[in-house]
Amino acid sequence: TRVSWFVATAPTLLLIVFGLLDFVEYLQIAGGIVALLLVYITVPMYRRAKREGAVTDPGWSLGRIGSVPILSLFILGMILMAVGSFFGL
């Protein structure tokens, strides 16, 4: 637990303590990283759901928004947002 805590917090702490980045630049980088994480989590979850089959009694549904083309557009948008955040566009 301590090692994972250190690995997760040390880079951020070093960036802030040594003032290598402004706060807004740090937020742009963090936004890009979060967007990439969401993309890399969404695709495996979708593939696993396709492999294991549909849930017979879901508590909620995305309806048409959950179709493959819409999810593909969502993932593409997340990738573009991550790249734009990383390069400060």
C-alpha positions, 0 to 999 in steps of 0.5 A: 500500500505504501509503495503504490501510494508513493508511486501515485503521489510522488510525481505530482508532489515533485511537480508542485514543490519544484514549481516546474509547471503552472497550475493550469498546465498541470490541470491540462496534463491531468485532464489528458491522462484521465481521458486516456485512462477512460478510453483504456478502461472503456474499450476492455469493459465493452469487449468483456461485455460483448464476450460474456453476453448481454445482461438479462435484467439491467438496472438501466440502459443507454438505449440508442446512445449505447450503440457501437457507432455512438460509443466509437464516436465517444472514444474518438472524442476522448482520444482527441480530448486527451491529445489536445489536453496534452499538447495544450490545444 
